[in-house]
Amino acid sequence: MRKTIATVAVLLLITLMLSVTYGQESPSAKAARLLNDSKVKFTKIEDGIWTVPFGGKQLKDFQVVVAADKTYLLTFATIANQKQFRAASELCKKLLVHNDEFDRVKIGIDNRGDVVVRIDLSMRLVDKQELTEALNQTAAAADQVYGSIVPFLNPAR
């Protein structure tokens, strides 16, 4: 009986120690750990912000940004800044249609006027597999959306 009680006490203590250890991990530390575990190439920009390089068929070289805060881990790519495209109702309609085509991916124009693709992940639930899938899905959507908005881009000078 004493051995059983001692064993249960040790297991409870180990469980408590593990929950305290992982419960105190900052969002930035968790994101850095997941990026390292995922084996993707990344660059730290500042605390809580990293970039991951990608290349696609339409959008040759671009960065997917990973940003961590207390609640969310965001993956996003800016596919055209506001100076690169002309706003037109056809462009807005195309972006809305893309929103319906992709699961989990948000496509739109951000508060700076840039065309962006992003996924918001729950910081509490995200793991290495989820982050890797979100990075790949963000990159694939960015490449596909970019290809569809080329007619709305201003000619290169």
GUDRENLUM-411006 format. One record per residue (C-alpha): residue number from 1; residue in three letters; chain; x, y, z. Coordinates in Angstrom, 2 decimals, always signed. Layout:
<dovos>
dovo pos: NUM	code: Ala	unit: A	c1: X	c2: Y	c3: Z
...
</dovos>
This chain:
<dovos>
dovo pos: 1	code: Met	unit: A	c1: +0.00	c2: +0.00	c3: +0.00
dovo pos: 2	code: Arg	unit: A	c1: +2.79	c2: +2.41	c3: +0.89
dovo pos: 3	code: Lys	unit: A	c1: +4.58	c2: +1.59	c3: -2.38
dovo pos: 4	code: Thr	unit: A	c1: +1.41	c2: +2.38	c3: -4.32
dovo pos: 5	code: Ile	unit: A	c1: +0.96	c2: +5.68	c3: -2.51
dovo pos: 6	code: Ala	unit: A	c1: +4.62	c2: +6.54	c3: -3.05
dovo pos: 7	code: Thr	unit: A	c1: +4.39	c2: +5.66	c3: -6.75
dovo pos: 8	code: Val	unit: A	c1: +1.26	c2: +7.77	c3: -7.21
dovo pos: 9	code: Ala	unit: A	c1: +2.90	c2: +10.65	c3: -5.34
dovo pos: 10	code: Val	unit: A	c1: +5.99	c2: +10.48	c3: -7.57
dovo pos: 11	code: Leu	unit: A	c1: +3.85	c2: +10.36	c3: -10.74
dovo pos: 12	code: Leu	unit: A	c1: +1.81	c2: +13.36	c3: -9.57
dovo pos: 13	code: Leu	unit: A	c1: +5.00	c2: +15.24	c3: -8.77
dovo pos: 14	code: Ile	unit: A	c1: +6.45	c2: +14.50	c3: -12.22
dovo pos: 15	code: Thr	unit: A	c1: +3.19	c2: +15.55	c3: -13.89
dovo pos: 16	code: Leu	unit: A	c1: +3.13	c2: +18.77	c3: -11.89
dovo pos: 17	code: Met	unit: A	c1: +6.77	c2: +19.53	c3: -12.75
dovo pos: 18	code: Leu	unit: A	c1: +6.15	c2: +18.95	c3: -16.46
dovo pos: 19	code: Ser	unit: A	c1: +3.05	c2: +21.12	c3: -16.51
dovo pos: 20	code: Val	unit: A	c1: +4.87	c2: +23.92	c3: -14.70
dovo pos: 21	code: Thr	unit: A	c1: +7.85	c2: +23.65	c3: -17.06
dovo pos: 22	code: Tyr	unit: A	c1: +5.77	c2: +23.80	c3: -20.25
dovo pos: 23	code: Gly	unit: A	c1: +3.17	c2: +26.12	c3: -18.76
dovo pos: 24	code: Gln	unit: A	c1: +5.83	c2: +28.78	c3: -18.19
dovo pos: 25	code: Glu	unit: A	c1: +7.24	c2: +28.63	c3: -21.71
dovo pos: 26	code: Ser	unit: A	c1: +6.82	c2: +32.06	c3: -23.29
dovo pos: 27	code: Pro	unit: A	c1: +5.05	c2: +32.29	c3: -26.66
dovo pos: 28	code: Ser	unit: A	c1: +8.32	c2: +33.40	c3: -28.27
dovo pos: 29	code: Ala	unit: A	c1: +10.22	c2: +30.48	c3: -26.74
dovo pos: 30	code: Lys	unit: A	c1: +7.54	c2: +28.01	c3: -27.83
dovo pos: 31	code: Ala	unit: A	c1: +7.55	c2: +29.35	c3: -31.39
dovo pos: 32	code: Ala	unit: A	c1: +11.37	c2: +29.20	c3: -31.53
dovo pos: 33	code: Arg	unit: A	c1: +11.30	c2: +25.61	c3: -30.24
dovo pos: 34	code: Leu	unit: A	c1: +8.69	c2: +24.59	c3: -32.82
dovo pos: 35	code: Leu	unit: A	c1: +10.64	c2: +26.22	c3: -35.65
dovo pos: 36	code: Asn	unit: A	c1: +13.82	c2: +24.45	c3: -34.55
dovo pos: 37	code: Asp	unit: A	c1: +11.98	c2: +21.12	c3: -34.21
dovo pos: 38	code: Ser	unit: A	c1: +10.39	c2: +21.50	c3: -37.65
dovo pos: 39	code: Lys	unit: A	c1: +13.83	c2: +21.69	c3: -39.30
dovo pos: 40	code: Val	unit: A	c1: +12.82	c2: +24.58	c3: -41.57
dovo pos: 41	code: Lys	unit: A	c1: +15.37	c2: +27.23	c3: -42.45
dovo pos: 42	code: Phe	unit: A	c1: +14.45	c2: +30.45	c3: -40.69
dovo pos: 43	code: Thr	unit: A	c1: +15.86	c2: +33.81	c3: -39.66
dovo pos: 44	code: Lys	unit: A	c1: +15.04	c2: +35.55	c3: -36.41
dovo pos: 45	code: Ile	unit: A	c1: +14.06	c2: +39.17	c3: -37.05
dovo pos: 46	code: Glu	unit: A	c1: +13.39	c2: +40.10	c3: -33.43
dovo pos: 47	code: Asp	unit: A	c1: +11.89	c2: +38.52	c3: -30.35
dovo pos: 48	code: Gly	unit: A	c1: +8.72	c2: +36.76	c3: -31.47
dovo pos: 49	code: Ile	unit: A	c1: +9.22	c2: +37.31	c3: -35.22
dovo pos: 50	code: Trp	unit: A	c1: +10.95	c2: +35.05	c3: -37.75
dovo pos: 51	code: Thr	unit: A	c1: +11.00	c2: +34.66	c3: -41.53
dovo pos: 52	code: Val	unit: A	c1: +11.02	c2: +31.41	c3: -43.49
dovo pos: 53	code: Pro	unit: A	c1: +12.15	c2: +31.54	c3: -47.14
dovo pos: 54	code: Phe	unit: A	c1: +9.98	c2: +29.97	c3: -49.84
dovo pos: 55	code: Gly	unit: A	c1: +9.91	c2: +29.88	c3: -53.62
dovo pos: 56	code: Gly	unit: A	c1: +6.99	c2: +29.02	c3: -55.86
dovo pos: 57	code: Lys	unit: A	c1: +6.03	c2: +28.70	c3: -59.50
dovo pos: 58	code: Gln	unit: A	c1: +4.44	c2: +32.16	c3: -59.68
dovo pos: 59	code: Leu	unit: A	c1: +6.11	c2: +33.99	c3: -56.80
dovo pos: 60	code: Lys	unit: A	c1: +9.76	c2: +33.04	c3: -57.09
dovo pos: 61	code: Asp	unit: A	c1: +11.35	c2: +34.16	c3: -53.81
dovo pos: 62	code: Phe	unit: A	c1: +9.34	c2: +35.29	c3: -50.82
dovo pos: 63	code: Gln	unit: A	c1: +9.24	c2: +35.11	c3: -47.04
dovo pos: 64	code: Val	unit: A	c1: +6.59	c2: +33.62	c3: -44.80
dovo pos: 65	code: Val	unit: A	c1: +6.65	c2: +35.53	c3: -41.53
dovo pos: 66	code: Val	unit: A	c1: +6.01	c2: +33.74	c3: -38.25
dovo pos: 67	code: Ala	unit: A	c1: +4.87	c2: +36.00	c3: -35.42
dovo pos: 68	code: Ala	unit: A	c1: +4.11	c2: +34.89	c3: -31.87
dovo pos: 69	code: Asp	unit: A	c1: +2.01	c2: +36.63	c3: -29.29
dovo pos: 70	code: Lys	unit: A	c1: +0.29	c2: +35.46	c3: -26.12
dovo pos: 71	code: Thr	unit: A	c1: -2.76	c2: +34.02	c3: -27.90
dovo pos: 72	code: Tyr	unit: A	c1: -1.80	c2: +33.33	c3: -31.52
dovo pos: 73	code: Leu	unit: A	c1: +1.01	c2: +32.12	c3: -33.72
dovo pos: 74	code: Leu	unit: A	c1: +0.60	c2: +33.78	c3: -37.11
dovo pos: 75	code: Thr	unit: A	c1: +2.05	c2: +32.71	c3: -40.43
dovo pos: 76	code: Phe	unit: A	c1: +1.68	c2: +35.25	c3: -43.21
dovo pos: 77	code: Ala	unit: A	c1: +3.12	c2: +36.42	c3: -46.49
dovo pos: 78	code: Thr	unit: A	c1: +2.80	c2: +39.81	c3: -48.14
dovo pos: 79	code: Ile	unit: A	c1: +2.35	c2: +39.06	c3: -51.81
dovo pos: 80	code: Ala	unit: A	c1: +1.98	c2: +42.63	c3: -53.10
dovo pos: 81	code: Asn	unit: A	c1: +2.49	c2: +45.92	c3: -51.33
dovo pos: 82	code: Gln	unit: A	c1: +0.02	c2: +48.72	c3: -51.97
dovo pos: 83	code: Lys	unit: A	c1: +2.27	c2: +50.43	c3: -54.50
dovo pos: 84	code: Gln	unit: A	c1: +2.54	c2: +47.29	c3: -56.63
dovo pos: 85	code: Phe	unit: A	c1: -1.13	c2: +46.94	c3: -57.57
dovo pos: 86	code: Arg	unit: A	c1: -4.09	c2: +49.00	c3: -58.57
dovo pos: 87	code: Ala	unit: A	c1: -7.17	c2: +48.53	c3: -56.46
dovo pos: 88	code: Ala	unit: A	c1: -10.08	c2: +47.40	c3: -58.59
dovo pos: 89	code: Ser	unit: A	c1: -13.39	c2: +45.74	c3: -57.81
dovo pos: 90	code: Glu	unit: A	c1: -12.29	c2: +42.73	c3: -59.89
dovo pos: 91	code: Leu	unit: A	c1: -9.22	c2: +42.32	c3: -57.69
dovo pos: 92	code: Cys	unit: A	c1: -11.32	c2: +42.50	c3: -54.52
dovo pos: 93	code: Lys	unit: A	c1: -13.74	c2: +39.93	c3: -55.96
dovo pos: 94	code: Lys	unit: A	c1: -10.85	c2: +37.62	c3: -56.85
dovo pos: 95	code: Leu	unit: A	c1: -9.48	c2: +37.86	c3: -53.29
dovo pos: 96	code: Leu	unit: A	c1: -12.91	c2: +37.06	c3: -51.85
dovo pos: 97	code: Val	unit: A	c1: -13.26	c2: +34.03	c3: -54.12
dovo pos: 98	code: His	unit: A	c1: -9.82	c2: +32.83	c3: -52.98
dovo pos: 99	code: Asn	unit: A	c1: -11.00	c2: +33.13	c3: -49.37
dovo pos: 100	code: Asp	unit: A	c1: -13.66	c2: +30.56	c3: -50.19
dovo pos: 101	code: Glu	unit: A	c1: -11.23	c2: +28.25	c3: -52.02
dovo pos: 102	code: Phe	unit: A	c1: -8.70	c2: +27.80	c3: -49.22
dovo pos: 103	code: Asp	unit: A	c1: -9.35	c2: +26.17	c3: -45.87
dovo pos: 104	code: Arg	unit: A	c1: -7.98	c2: +28.04	c3: -42.85
dovo pos: 105	code: Val	unit: A	c1: -6.22	c2: +30.66	c3: -44.97
dovo pos: 106	code: Lys	unit: A	c1: -7.22	c2: +34.32	c3: -44.79
dovo pos: 107	code: Ile	unit: A	c1: -6.62	c2: +36.32	c3: -47.95
dovo pos: 108	code: Gly	unit: A	c1: -7.14	c2: +40.03	c3: -48.16
dovo pos: 109	code: Ile	unit: A	c1: -5.80	c2: +43.53	c3: -47.91
dovo pos: 110	code: Asp	unit: A	c1: -4.29	c2: +44.42	c3: -44.53
dovo pos: 111	code: Asn	unit: A	c1: -4.45	c2: +47.74	c3: -42.69
dovo pos: 112	code: Arg	unit: A	c1: -1.36	c2: +48.98	c3: -44.57
dovo pos: 113	code: Gly	unit: A	c1: -3.02	c2: +48.32	c3: -47.93
dovo pos: 114	code: Asp	unit: A	c1: -0.90	c2: +45.25	c3: -48.82
dovo pos: 115	code: Val	unit: A	c1: -2.30	c2: +42.00	c3: -50.26
dovo pos: 116	code: Val	unit: A	c1: -1.59	c2: +39.29	c3: -47.68
dovo pos: 117	code: Val	unit: A	c1: -2.15	c2: +35.61	c3: -47.04
dovo pos: 118	code: Arg	unit: A	c1: -2.21	c2: +34.43	c3: -43.43
dovo pos: 119	code: Ile	unit: A	c1: -3.12	c2: +31.67	c3: -41.02
dovo pos: 120	code: Asp	unit: A	c1: -3.81	c2: +32.22	c3: -37.32
dovo pos: 121	code: Leu	unit: A	c1: -2.94	c2: +29.29	c3: -35.04
dovo pos: 122	code: Ser	unit: A	c1: -3.86	c2: +28.94	c3: -31.39
dovo pos: 123	code: Met	unit: A	c1: -0.65	c2: +29.32	c3: -29.38
dovo pos: 124	code: Arg	unit: A	c1: -2.08	c2: +26.95	c3: -26.77
dovo pos: 125	code: Leu	unit: A	c1: -2.67	c2: +24.13	c3: -29.27
dovo pos: 126	code: Val	unit: A	c1: +0.00	c2: +24.53	c3: -31.94
dovo pos: 127	code: Asp	unit: A	c1: +2.61	c2: +21.81	c3: -32.34
dovo pos: 128	code: Lys	unit: A	c1: +5.44	c2: +21.11	c3: -34.77
dovo pos: 129	code: Gln	unit: A	c1: +3.22	c2: +19.35	c3: -37.32
dovo pos: 130	code: Glu	unit: A	c1: +0.58	c2: +22.10	c3: -37.24
dovo pos: 131	code: Leu	unit: A	c1: +3.20	c2: +24.83	c3: -37.70
dovo pos: 132	code: Thr	unit: A	c1: +4.85	c2: +22.99	c3: -40.59
dovo pos: 133	code: Glu	unit: A	c1: +1.50	c2: +22.50	c3: -42.33
dovo pos: 134	code: Ala	unit: A	c1: +0.57	c2: +26.15	c3: -41.79
dovo pos: 135	code: Leu	unit: A	c1: +3.89	c2: +27.33	c3: -43.24
dovo pos: 136	code: Asn	unit: A	c1: +3.46	c2: +25.15	c3: -46.31
dovo pos: 137	code: Gln	unit: A	c1: -0.19	c2: +26.09	c3: -46.77
dovo pos: 138	code: Thr	unit: A	c1: +0.59	c2: +29.81	c3: -46.38
dovo pos: 139	code: Ala	unit: A	c1: +3.35	c2: +29.52	c3: -48.99
dovo pos: 140	code: Ala	unit: A	c1: +1.20	c2: +27.53	c3: -51.43
dovo pos: 141	code: Ala	unit: A	c1: -1.70	c2: +29.96	c3: -51.10
dovo pos: 142	code: Ala	unit: A	c1: +0.62	c2: +32.96	c3: -51.51
dovo pos: 143	code: Asp	unit: A	c1: +2.02	c2: +31.49	c3: -54.72
dovo pos: 144	code: Gln	unit: A	c1: -1.41	c2: +30.68	c3: -56.14
dovo pos: 145	code: Val	unit: A	c1: -3.00	c2: +34.00	c3: -55.20
dovo pos: 146	code: Tyr	unit: A	c1: -0.04	c2: +35.94	c3: -56.57
dovo pos: 147	code: Gly	unit: A	c1: -0.44	c2: +34.17	c3: -59.91
dovo pos: 148	code: Ser	unit: A	c1: -4.08	c2: +35.17	c3: -60.07
dovo pos: 149	code: Ile	unit: A	c1: -3.49	c2: +38.87	c3: -59.28
dovo pos: 150	code: Val	unit: A	c1: -0.69	c2: +39.43	c3: -61.81
dovo pos: 151	code: Pro	unit: A	c1: -3.11	c2: +41.22	c3: -64.18
dovo pos: 152	code: Phe	unit: A	c1: -3.72	c2: +43.82	c3: -61.43
dovo pos: 153	code: Leu	unit: A	c1: -0.05	c2: +44.51	c3: -60.75
dovo pos: 154	code: Asn	unit: A	c1: +1.50	c2: +47.72	c3: -61.95
dovo pos: 155	code: Pro	unit: A	c1: +4.14	c2: +47.30	c3: -64.65
dovo pos: 156	code: Ala	unit: A	c1: +7.70	c2: +47.19	c3: -63.32
dovo pos: 157	code: Arg	unit: A	c1: +9.56	c2: +50.41	c3: -63.90
</dovos>
